[in-house]
Amino acid sequence: MAQLFDKRLLVEMPRCGPRDTPWLFCLHCRSSAERTALRVHLATNGVETRNFFFPLHLEPMFDGAYVDFDMPTAQLLGSVGFSLPTHPGLDINQIDQIAIEVCNFFNETSNHDDDQRITLKRQKDDGVVGPTVQSRITELC
């Protein structure tokens, strides 16, 4: 599933081997407001998502604990990151639809020229639809 999302969304992700089975496929947005809007868009279109794990050092059980260092990356990712569905019941058509809805969200909400819109094209390796972008998708996500 992660390989299919990777092909369709064309985001820069850590590479997985052919036998790897990642538990999560995570994205991060530019802000928590954008994450909320994207998650609402996906939910409206039947796609369930989950926020990243809450940073452990901010959990109530650690209130009053002495922490002498910042954890800005954990806090940032906890506020802007979320996971797409990854379960054995997903088929290729559902993965395509999820990827299409992510693209639709950014095409509808981003201010960019037509040549920077996320578009759909055929993937050479599996012949199924996948989104691509003429400029870097990381600028949009």
C-alpha positions as CSV (number, residue, x, y, z in Angstrom):
1,M,0.0,0.0,0.0
2,A,2.8,2.4,0.9
3,Q,4.4,1.8,-2.5
4,L,1.1,2.6,-4.3
5,F,0.6,5.8,-2.3
6,D,4.2,6.7,-3.0
7,K,3.7,6.3,-6.8
8,R,0.4,8.1,-6.9
9,L,1.3,11.1,-4.7
10,L,4.9,11.4,-5.8
11,V,6.0,12.9,-2.5
12,E,9.5,12.6,-1.3
13,M,9.5,9.8,1.2
14,P,12.0,7.4,2.8
15,R,12.4,4.5,0.4
16,C,10.9,1.1,1.3
17,G,12.2,-2.2,0.1
18,P,10.0,-4.5,-1.9
19,R,9.3,-6.7,1.2
20,D,8.8,-3.9,3.6
21,T,5.2,-3.4,5.0
22,P,5.0,0.1,6.5
23,W,2.5,0.4,9.2
24,L,1.7,4.1,8.4
25,F,1.7,6.3,5.4
26,C,2.1,9.8,6.8
27,L,1.9,13.3,5.3
28,H,2.5,16.7,6.8
29,C,0.9,20.0,5.9
30,R,2.2,23.6,6.2
31,S,0.1,24.3,9.2
32,S,-2.3,22.7,11.6
33,A,-5.2,24.7,10.0
34,E,-4.2,23.2,6.6
35,R,-4.0,19.7,8.2
36,T,-7.5,20.2,9.7
37,A,-8.9,21.4,6.4
38,L,-7.4,18.5,4.4
39,R,-8.6,16.0,7.0
40,V,-12.1,17.5,6.8
41,H,-12.0,17.3,3.0
42,L,-10.9,13.7,3.1
43,A,-13.5,12.8,5.7
44,T,-16.2,14.5,3.6
45,N,-15.1,12.2,0.7
46,G,-15.2,9.0,2.8
47,V,-11.5,8.9,3.7
48,E,-10.7,8.3,7.4
49,T,-7.4,9.7,8.7
50,R,-5.5,9.9,11.9
51,N,-3.3,12.7,13.3
52,F,0.3,12.0,14.1
53,F,1.1,10.8,17.6
54,F,0.9,13.5,20.2
55,P,4.5,14.4,21.4
56,L,5.2,12.3,24.5
57,H,6.8,15.1,26.4
58,L,3.5,17.0,26.2
59,E,1.4,14.1,27.6
60,P,-0.3,14.8,31.0
61,M,1.7,12.1,32.7
62,F,4.9,14.2,32.1
63,D,3.5,17.4,33.6
64,G,6.0,18.9,35.9
65,A,8.8,16.6,34.6
66,Y,12.1,18.2,34.2
67,V,12.9,18.6,30.5
68,D,16.0,20.7,29.7
69,F,15.8,20.6,25.9
70,D,13.4,21.6,23.2
71,M,11.6,19.1,20.9
72,P,10.5,21.4,18.1
73,T,10.4,18.7,15.5
74,A,8.1,16.4,17.6
75,Q,5.9,19.4,18.4
76,L,5.7,20.5,14.7
77,L,5.0,17.1,13.3
78,G,2.4,16.5,16.1
79,S,0.6,19.6,15.0
80,V,0.8,19.3,11.2
81,G,1.1,15.6,10.4
82,F,-1.5,12.9,9.8
83,S,-1.7,9.3,8.4
84,L,-3.6,8.1,5.4
85,P,-5.5,4.8,5.6
86,T,-3.3,1.7,5.3
87,H,-5.1,-1.5,6.0
88,P,-5.2,-4.9,4.2
89,G,-8.7,-4.2,3.0
90,L,-7.7,-1.3,0.7
91,D,-7.6,-2.0,-3.0
92,I,-5.9,-0.1,-5.8
93,N,-9.1,1.8,-6.7
94,Q,-9.5,3.0,-3.1
95,I,-5.8,4.1,-2.9
96,D,-6.3,5.9,-6.2
97,Q,-9.4,7.7,-4.9
98,I,-7.5,8.7,-1.7
99,A,-4.6,10.1,-3.8
100,I,-7.1,11.9,-6.1
101,E,-8.8,13.5,-3.1
102,V,-5.5,14.7,-1.7
103,C,-4.7,16.3,-5.1
104,N,-8.2,17.8,-5.4
105,F,-7.8,19.5,-2.0
106,F,-4.5,21.2,-3.0
107,N,-5.8,22.1,-6.4
108,E,-8.9,23.7,-4.9
109,T,-7.1,25.5,-2.0
110,S,-3.7,26.4,-3.3
111,N,-2.9,29.6,-5.1
112,H,-0.7,28.5,-8.0
113,D,-0.4,28.7,-11.7
114,D,-2.0,26.1,-13.9
115,D,1.4,24.7,-14.7
116,Q,1.9,23.9,-11.0
117,R,-1.4,22.2,-10.5
118,I,-1.4,18.6,-9.4
119,T,-2.6,16.5,-12.3
120,L,-3.3,12.9,-12.9
121,K,-1.4,10.8,-15.3
122,R,-0.7,7.1,-16.1
123,Q,2.1,5.4,-14.3
124,K,4.3,3.4,-16.7
125,D,4.9,0.6,-14.3
126,D,1.4,-0.4,-13.3
127,G,-0.8,1.4,-15.8
128,V,-3.1,2.9,-13.1
129,V,-3.9,6.5,-12.5
130,G,-1.6,8.5,-10.2
131,P,-1.1,12.2,-9.5
132,T,1.9,14.2,-10.4
133,V,2.9,17.8,-10.3
134,Q,5.1,19.8,-12.6
135,S,6.6,21.6,-9.7
136,R,7.5,20.0,-6.4
137,I,4.6,18.6,-4.5
138,T,6.4,19.3,-1.3
139,E,5.7,23.0,-2.0
140,L,2.0,22.2,-1.9
141,C,1.9,19.8,1.1
